Amino acid sequence: MSQGRKGKLNYRCPSCFMRDLDIDMFYDKEKDEFYCMRCQYRGNEADVLEKNEMVRFRYLAMSKRFTKFDFD
């Protein structure tokens, strides 16, 4: 997704992203935290980045081509 304005980056909601939904989080300056309008997830920047890294393991082999399926 493209960034429409300068400032803090738009992060994906880790909770929604685990369910294959690509939802951007909003930033609350007063509380210094990110929140999701869809699932009510809240967290600071470090928490969001950590959980998004945990989700990335699902897409680790997305660009790898599998040509041999030897399960026996």
Gaussian input, Z-matrix of N, CA and C with variables (Angstrom, degrees):
# hf/3-21g

backbone

0 1
 N
 C     1     B1
 C     2     B2     1     A1
 N     3     B3     2     A2     1     D1
 C     4     B4     3     A3     2     D2
 C     5     B5     4     A4     3     D3
 N     6     B6     5     A5     4     D4
 C     7     B7     6     A6     5     D5
 C     8     B8     7     A7     6     D6
 N     9     B9     8     A8     7     D7
 C    10    B10     9     A9     8     D8
 C    11    B11    10    A10     9     D9
 N    12    B12    11    A11    10    D10
 C    13    B13    12    A12    11    D11
 C    14    B14    13    A13    12    D12
 N    15    B15    14    A14    13    D13
 C    16    B16    15    A15    14    D14
 C    17    B17    16    A16    15    D15
 N    18    B18    17    A17    16    D16
 C    19    B19    18    A18    17    D17
 C    20    B20    19    A19    18    D18
 N    21    B21    20    A20    19    D19
 C    22    B22    21    A21    20    D20
 C    23    B23    22    A22    21    D21
 N    24    B24    23    A23    22    D22
 C    25    B25    24    A24    23    D23
 C    26    B26    25    A25    24    D24
 N    27    B27    26    A26    25    D25
 C    28    B28    27    A27    26    D26
 C    29    B29    28    A28    27    D27
 N    30    B30    29    A29    28    D28
 C    31    B31    30    A30    29    D29
 C    32    B32    31    A31    30    D30
 N    33    B33    32    A32    31    D31
 C    34    B34    33    A33    32    D32
 C    35    B35    34    A34    33    D33
 N    36    B36    35    A35    34    D34
 C    37    B37    36    A36    35    D35
 C    38    B38    37    A37    36    D36
 N    39    B39    38    A38    37    D37
 C    40    B40    39    A39    38    D38
 C    41    B41    40    A40    39    D39
 N    42    B42    41    A41    40    D40
 C    43    B43    42    A42    41    D41
 C    44    B44    43    A43    42    D42
 N    45    B45    44    A44    43    D43
 C    46    B46    45    A45    44    D44
 C    47    B47    46    A46    45    D45
 N    48    B48    47    A47    46    D46
 C    49    B49    48    A48    47    D47
 C    50    B50    49    A49    48    D48
 N    51    B51    50    A50    49    D49
 C    52    B52    51    A51    50    D50
 C    53    B53    52    A52    51    D51
 N    54    B54    53    A53    52    D52
 C    55    B55    54    A54    53    D53
 C    56    B56    55    A55    54    D54
 N    57    B57    56    A56    55    D55
 C    58    B58    57    A57    56    D56
 C    59    B59    58    A58    57    D57
 N    60    B60    59    A59    58    D58
 C    61    B61    60    A60    59    D59
 C    62    B62    61    A61    60    D60
 N    63    B63    62    A62    61    D61
 C    64    B64    63    A63    62    D62
 C    65    B65    64    A64    63    D63
 N    66    B66    65    A65    64    D64
 C    67    B67    66    A66    65    D65
 C    68    B68    67    A67    66    D66
 N    69    B69    68    A68    67    D67
 C    70    B70    69    A69    68    D68
 C    71    B71    70    A70    69    D69
 N    72    B72    71    A71    70    D70
 C    73    B73    72    A72    71    D71
 C    74    B74    73    A73    72    D72
 N    75    B75    74    A74    73    D73
 C    76    B76    75    A75    74    D74
 C    77    B77    76    A76    75    D75
 N    78    B78    77    A77    76    D76
 C    79    B79    78    A78    77    D77
 C    80    B80    79    A79    78    D78
 N    81    B81    80    A80    79    D79
 C    82    B82    81    A81    80    D80
 C    83    B83    82    A82    81    D81
 N    84    B84    83    A83    82    D82
 C    85    B85    84    A84    83    D83
 C    86    B86    85    A85    84    D84
 N    87    B87    86    A86    85    D85
 C    88    B88    87    A87    86    D86
 C    89    B89    88    A88    87    D87
 N    90    B90    89    A89    88    D88
 C    91    B91    90    A90    89    D89
 C    92    B92    91    A91    90    D90
 N    93    B93    92    A92    91    D91
 C    94    B94    93    A93    92    D92
 C    95    B95    94    A94    93    D93
 N    96    B96    95    A95    94    D94
 C    97    B97    96    A96    95    D95
 C    98    B98    97    A97    96    D96
 N    99    B99    98    A98    97    D97
 C   100   B100    99    A99    98    D98
 C   101   B101   100   A100    99    D99
 N   102   B102   101   A101   100   D100
 C   103   B103   102   A102   101   D101
 C   104   B104   103   A103   102   D102
 N   105   B105   104   A104   103   D103
 C   106   B106   105   A105   104   D104
 C   107   B107   106   A106   105   D105
 N   108   B108   107   A107   106   D106
 C   109   B109   108   A108   107   D107
 C   110   B110   109   A109   108   D108
 N   111   B111   110   A110   109   D109
 C   112   B112   111   A111   110   D110
 C   113   B113   112   A112   111   D111
 N   114   B114   113   A113   112   D112
 C   115   B115   114   A114   113   D113
 C   116   B116   115   A115   114   D114
 N   117   B117   116   A116   115   D115
 C   118   B118   117   A117   116   D116
 C   119   B119   118   A118   117   D117
 N   120   B120   119   A119   118   D118
 C   121   B121   120   A120   119   D119
 C   122   B122   121   A121   120   D120
 N   123   B123   122   A122   121   D121
 C   124   B124   123   A123   122   D122
 C   125   B125   124   A124   123   D123
 N   126   B126   125   A125   124   D124
 C   127   B127   126   A126   125   D125
 C   128   B128   127   A127   126   D126
 N   129   B129   128   A128   127   D127
 C   130   B130   129   A129   128   D128
 C   131   B131   130   A130   129   D129
 N   132   B132   131   A131   130   D130
 C   133   B133   132   A132   131   D131
 C   134   B134   133   A133   132   D132
 N   135   B135   134   A134   133   D133
 C   136   B136   135   A135   134   D134
 C   137   B137   136   A136   135   D135
 N   138   B138   137   A137   136   D136
 C   139   B139   138   A138   137   D137
 C   140   B140   139   A139   138   D138
 N   141   B141   140   A140   139   D139
 C   142   B142   141   A141   140   D140
 C   143   B143   142   A142   141   D141
 N   144   B144   143   A143   142   D142
 C   145   B145   144   A144   143   D143
 C   146   B146   145   A145   144   D144
 N   147   B147   146   A146   145   D145
 C   148   B148   147   A147   146   D146
 C   149   B149   148   A148   147   D147
 N   150   B150   149   A149   148   D148
 C   151   B151   150   A150   149   D149
 C   152   B152   151   A151   150   D150
 N   153   B153   152   A152   151   D151
 C   154   B154   153   A153   152   D152
 C   155   B155   154   A154   153   D153
 N   156   B156   155   A155   154   D154
 C   157   B157   156   A156   155   D155
 C   158   B158   157   A157   156   D156
 N   159   B159   158   A158   157   D157
 C   160   B160   159   A159   158   D158
 C   161   B161   160   A160   159   D159
 N   162   B162   161   A161   160   D160
 C   163   B163   162   A162   161   D161
 C   164   B164   163   A163   162   D162
 N   165   B165   164   A164   163   D163
 C   166   B166   165   A165   164   D164
 C   167   B167   166   A166   165   D165
 N   168   B168   167   A167   166   D166
 C   169   B169   168   A168   167   D167
 C   170   B170   169   A169   168   D168
 N   171   B171   170   A170   169   D169
 C   172   B172   171   A171   170   D170
 C   173   B173   172   A172   171   D171
 N   174   B174   173   A173   172   D172
 C   175   B175   174   A174   173   D173
 C   176   B176   175   A175   174   D174
 N   177   B177   176   A176   175   D175
 C   178   B178   177   A177   176   D176
 C   179   B179   178   A178   177   D177
 N   180   B180   179   A179   178   D178
 C   181   B181   180   A180   179   D179
 C   182   B182   181   A181   180   D180
 N   183   B183   182   A182   181   D181
 C   184   B184   183   A183   182   D182
 C   185   B185   184   A184   183   D183
 N   186   B186   185   A185   184   D184
 C   187   B187   186   A186   185   D185
 C   188   B188   187   A187   186   D186
 N   189   B189   188   A188   187   D187
 C   190   B190   189   A189   188   D188
 C   191   B191   190   A190   189   D189
 N   192   B192   191   A191   190   D190
 C   193   B193   192   A192   191   D191
 C   194   B194   193   A193   192   D192
 N   195   B195   194   A194   193   D193
 C   196   B196   195   A195   194   D194
 C   197   B197   196   A196   195   D195
 N   198   B198   197   A197   196   D196
 C   199   B199   198   A198   197   D197
 C   200   B200   199   A199   198   D198
 N   201   B201   200   A200   199   D199
 C   202   B202   201   A201   200   D200
 C   203   B203   202   A202   201   D201
 N   204   B204   203   A203   202   D202
 C   205   B205   204   A204   203   D203
 C   206   B206   205   A205   204   D204
 N   207   B207   206   A206   205   D205
 C   208   B208   207   A207   206   D206
 C   209   B209   208   A208   207   D207
 N   210   B210   209   A209   208   D208
 C   211   B211   210   A210   209   D209
 C   212   B212   211   A211   210   D210
 N   213   B213   212   A212   211   D211
 C   214   B214   213   A213   212   D212
 C   215   B215   214   A214   213   D213

   B1=1.4435
   B2=1.5158
   B3=1.2898
   B4=1.4472
   B5=1.5204
   B6=1.3039
   B7=1.4574
   B8=1.5205
   B9=1.3084
   B10=1.4462
   B11=1.5116
   B12=1.3190
   B13=1.4679
   B14=1.5239
   B15=1.3144
   B16=1.4589
   B17=1.5153
   B18=1.3010
   B19=1.4525
   B20=1.5145
   B21=1.3197
   B22=1.4641
   B23=1.5266
   B24=1.3230
   B25=1.4556
   B26=1.5197
   B27=1.2998
   B28=1.4609
   B29=1.5234
   B30=1.3040
   B31=1.4539
   B32=1.5192
   B33=1.3372
   B34=1.4554
   B35=1.5129
   B36=1.3169
   B37=1.4551
   B38=1.5305
   B39=1.3398
   B40=1.4638
   B41=1.5179
   B42=1.3064
   B43=1.4593
   B44=1.5288
   B45=1.3149
   B46=1.4661
   B47=1.5242
   B48=1.3335
   B49=1.4565
   B50=1.5243
   B51=1.3310
   B52=1.4626
   B53=1.5270
   B54=1.3343
   B55=1.4677
   B56=1.5332
   B57=1.3465
   B58=1.4638
   B59=1.5197
   B60=1.3222
   B61=1.4595
   B62=1.5195
   B63=1.3091
   B64=1.4609
   B65=1.5268
   B66=1.3245
   B67=1.4572
   B68=1.5309
   B69=1.3304
   B70=1.4605
   B71=1.5217
   B72=1.3286
   B73=1.4503
   B74=1.5269
   B75=1.3043
   B76=1.4560
   B77=1.5227
   B78=1.3224
   B79=1.4600
   B80=1.5199
   B81=1.3202
   B82=1.4643
   B83=1.5268
   B84=1.3337
   B85=1.4680
   B86=1.5247
   B87=1.3072
   B88=1.4670
   B89=1.5233
   B90=1.3180
   B91=1.4681
   B92=1.5231
   B93=1.3428
   B94=1.4619
   B95=1.5353
   B96=1.3426
   B97=1.4581
   B98=1.5207
   B99=1.3294
   B100=1.4490
   B101=1.5251
   B102=1.3236
   B103=1.4620
   B104=1.5220
   B105=1.3318
   B106=1.4541
   B107=1.5219
   B108=1.3154
   B109=1.4707
   B110=1.5289
   B111=1.3246
   B112=1.4631
   B113=1.5272
   B114=1.3281
   B115=1.4743
   B116=1.5266
   B117=1.2979
   B118=1.4669
   B119=1.5195
   B120=1.3316
   B121=1.4675
   B122=1.5275
   B123=1.3371
   B124=1.4705
   B125=1.5188
   B126=1.3300
   B127=1.4530
   B128=1.5087
   B129=1.3315
   B130=1.4587
   B131=1.5312
   B132=1.3301
   B133=1.4583
   B134=1.5264
   B135=1.3154
   B136=1.4640
   B137=1.5273
   B138=1.3205
   B139=1.4654
   B140=1.5338
   B141=1.3235
   B142=1.4692
   B143=1.5235
   B144=1.3322
   B145=1.4592
   B146=1.5226
   B147=1.3233
   B148=1.4685
   B149=1.5291
   B150=1.3155
   B151=1.4616
   B152=1.5252
   B153=1.3248
   B154=1.4604
   B155=1.5219
   B156=1.3230
   B157=1.4596
   B158=1.5295
   B159=1.3239
   B160=1.4622
   B161=1.5250
   B162=1.3157
   B163=1.4591
   B164=1.5231
   B165=1.3188
   B166=1.4610
   B167=1.5200
   B168=1.3301
   B169=1.4563
   B170=1.5210
   B171=1.3164
   B172=1.4648
   B173=1.5214
   B174=1.3284
   B175=1.4556
   B176=1.5184
   B177=1.3240
   B178=1.4514
   B179=1.5255
   B180=1.3209
   B181=1.4579
   B182=1.5325
   B183=1.3118
   B184=1.4588
   B185=1.5308
   B186=1.3120
   B187=1.4585
   B188=1.5237
   B189=1.3116
   B190=1.4665
   B191=1.5255
   B192=1.3122
   B193=1.4668
   B194=1.5247
   B195=1.3179
   B196=1.4596
   B197=1.5204
   B198=1.3264
   B199=1.4677
   B200=1.5239
   B201=1.3284
   B202=1.4558
   B203=1.5238
   B204=1.3006
   B205=1.4502
   B206=1.5273
   B207=1.3227
   B208=1.4595
   B209=1.5244
   B210=1.3179
   B211=1.4552
   B212=1.5331
   B213=1.3228
   B214=1.4648
   B215=1.5018
   A1=109.73
   A2=115.27
   A3=118.81
   A4=110.48
   A5=114.48
   A6=121.65
   A7=108.23
   A8=118.13
   A9=121.56
   A10=113.54
   A11=117.49
   A12=119.63
   A13=109.56
   A14=114.11
   A15=118.59
   A16=109.81
   A17=116.12
   A18=120.55
   A19=110.18
   A20=116.27
   A21=119.91
   A22=110.15
   A23=115.47
   A24=120.63
   A25=111.01
   A26=115.88
   A27=120.45
   A28=107.43
   A29=116.29
   A30=121.37
   A31=109.54
   A32=115.42
   A33=120.57
   A34=108.88
   A35=115.18
   A36=120.13
   A37=108.41
   A38=119.43
   A39=120.77
   A40=113.08
   A41=117.37
   A42=120.55
   A43=111.31
   A44=116.48
   A45=120.32
   A46=111.28
   A47=116.88
   A48=121.13
   A49=111.58
   A50=117.73
   A51=120.87
   A52=111.27
   A53=115.81
   A54=120.95
   A55=111.17
   A56=116.58
   A57=123.79
   A58=113.48
   A59=116.83
   A60=122.18
   A61=107.79
   A62=116.36
   A63=120.91
   A64=108.75
   A65=116.07
   A66=122.35
   A67=109.33
   A68=116.59
   A69=120.97
   A70=110.22
   A71=115.02
   A72=120.74
   A73=109.14
   A74=116.23
   A75=122.85
   A76=108.70
   A77=115.57
   A78=121.12
   A79=110.14
   A80=116.30
   A81=122.84
   A82=107.97
   A83=116.92
   A84=121.46
   A85=111.85
   A86=117.45
   A87=120.78
   A88=112.17
   A89=116.78
   A90=121.45
   A91=112.49
   A92=117.87
   A93=123.58
   A94=110.73
   A95=115.77
   A96=120.43
   A97=109.77
   A98=114.54
   A99=121.82
   A100=108.78
   A101=116.45
   A102=120.03
   A103=110.01
   A104=115.36
   A105=122.87
   A106=108.70
   A107=115.84
   A108=120.52
   A109=111.74
   A110=117.08
   A111=120.02
   A112=112.66
   A113=116.94
   A114=118.75
   A115=113.55
   A116=118.87
   A117=123.68
   A118=113.96
   A119=118.31
   A120=121.51
   A121=109.30
   A122=116.42
   A123=122.61
   A124=108.55
   A125=116.11
   A126=119.59
   A127=111.45
   A128=114.84
   A129=118.56
   A130=109.42
   A131=116.14
   A132=120.43
   A133=112.48
   A134=117.65
   A135=121.20
   A136=111.43
   A137=117.11
   A138=121.92
   A139=111.24
   A140=116.36
   A141=120.92
   A142=110.49
   A143=117.43
   A144=120.64
   A145=112.12
   A146=117.00
   A147=121.21
   A148=110.91
   A149=116.90
   A150=120.05
   A151=112.24
   A152=118.15
   A153=119.99
   A154=111.15
   A155=117.88
   A156=120.52
   A157=110.58
   A158=118.00
   A159=121.11
   A160=110.82
   A161=116.88
   A162=121.25
   A163=111.48
   A164=117.89
   A165=121.93
   A166=113.61
   A167=119.38
   A168=119.98
   A169=111.66
   A170=117.97
   A171=121.21
   A172=111.55
   A173=116.58
   A174=121.48
   A175=112.46
   A176=117.35
   A177=121.60
   A178=111.99
   A179=118.87
   A180=122.46
   A181=112.12
   A182=117.68
   A183=120.11
   A184=111.85
   A185=118.62
   A186=121.10
   A187=112.72
   A188=118.45
   A189=121.90
   A190=109.79
   A191=116.31
   A192=120.77
   A193=108.81
   A194=116.05
   A195=122.51
   A196=108.34
   A197=116.47
   A198=120.63
   A199=112.31
   A200=117.62
   A201=120.38
   A202=108.86
   A203=115.65
   A204=121.70
   A205=108.00
   A206=115.94
   A207=121.93
   A208=108.04
   A209=115.27
   A210=119.64
   A211=113.09
   A212=117.70
   A213=121.13
   A214=113.18
   D1=144.53
   D2=-179.50
   D3=-87.18
   D4=154.72
   D5=177.69
   D6=-90.84
   D7=125.96
   D8=-177.83
   D9=-86.75
   D10=-21.32
   D11=-177.25
   D12=-146.59
   D13=162.20
   D14=179.51
   D15=-80.46
   D16=162.07
   D17=-178.62
   D18=125.89
   D19=-150.11
   D20=179.12
   D21=-65.46
   D22=147.61
   D23=179.23
   D24=-69.37
   D25=151.36
   D26=172.13
   D27=-82.89
   D28=120.76
   D29=178.57
   D30=-102.09
   D31=151.65
   D32=173.78
   D33=-80.44
   D34=144.83
   D35=175.88
   D36=-71.70
   D37=121.50
   D38=-178.65
   D39=-62.79
   D40=-37.04
   D41=-178.82
   D42=-66.56
   D43=-45.19
   D44=178.12
   D45=-70.67
   D46=-36.56
   D47=-178.40
   D48=-65.02
   D49=-31.24
   D50=176.11
   D51=-66.18
   D52=-24.20
   D53=178.42
   D54=-99.82
   D55=21.54
   D56=177.90
   D57=61.13
   D58=34.73
   D59=173.47
   D60=-112.91
   D61=130.25
   D62=-178.16
   D63=-99.38
   D64=85.77
   D65=-176.10
   D66=-111.92
   D67=127.38
   D68=175.96
   D69=-76.26
   D70=147.50
   D71=176.74
   D72=-96.17
   D73=154.90
   D74=177.25
   D75=-105.03
   D76=154.89
   D77=-177.33
   D78=-110.83
   D79=130.26
   D80=176.90
   D81=-104.13
   D82=110.60
   D83=-176.94
   D84=-66.69
   D85=-36.97
   D86=-177.51
   D87=-63.90
   D88=-43.05
   D89=-178.37
   D90=-94.34
   D91=-8.28
   D92=-178.74
   D93=55.03
   D94=51.34
   D95=179.42
   D96=-148.34
   D97=160.05
   D98=176.56
   D99=-99.58
   D100=149.23
   D101=178.75
   D102=-143.93
   D103=155.86
   D104=179.74
   D105=-110.40
   D106=132.35
   D107=-179.62
   D108=-76.57
   D109=-21.57
   D110=-174.04
   D111=-87.29
   D112=-42.49
   D113=-172.65
   D114=-119.13
   D115=2.92
   D116=177.38
   D117=68.75
   D118=20.52
   D119=175.26
   D120=-71.75
   D121=139.05
   D122=176.99
   D123=-135.03
   D124=144.99
   D125=176.76
   D126=-177.61
   D127=159.49
   D128=177.19
   D129=-79.44
   D130=175.78
   D131=-173.88
   D132=-62.24
   D133=-41.51
   D134=-179.96
   D135=-63.92
   D136=-40.50
   D137=178.96
   D138=-64.34
   D139=-43.58
   D140=-179.90
   D141=-64.71
   D142=-44.80
   D143=179.42
   D144=-63.77
   D145=-40.34
   D146=179.22
   D147=-63.01
   D148=-45.74
   D149=-178.37
   D150=-71.85
   D151=-31.16
   D152=175.28
   D153=-68.26
   D154=-33.31
   D155=175.85
   D156=-67.59
   D157=-35.56
   D158=177.64
   D159=-64.90
   D160=-32.81
   D161=-178.22
   D162=-75.03
   D163=-28.32
   D164=-174.43
   D165=-63.26
   D166=-17.93
   D167=179.36
   D168=-61.80
   D169=-23.69
   D170=178.48
   D171=-65.24
   D172=-29.86
   D173=-174.80
   D174=-108.23
   D175=19.38
   D176=-176.47
   D177=-62.72
   D178=-42.99
   D179=-176.05
   D180=-101.49
   D181=22.77
   D182=-176.51
   D183=-62.99
   D184=-38.85
   D185=-177.30
   D186=-93.18
   D187=0.77
   D188=179.34
   D189=-87.36
   D190=135.27
   D191=-179.97
   D192=-96.87
   D193=124.96
   D194=178.67
   D195=-99.06
   D196=119.75
   D197=-178.08
   D198=-112.66
   D199=-19.79
   D200=-178.01
   D201=-120.99
   D202=124.05
   D203=177.96
   D204=-116.95
   D205=85.92
   D206=-177.01
   D207=-109.62
   D208=91.67
   D209=-177.54
   D210=-95.44
   D211=-9.07
   D212=-177.37
   D213=-90.10

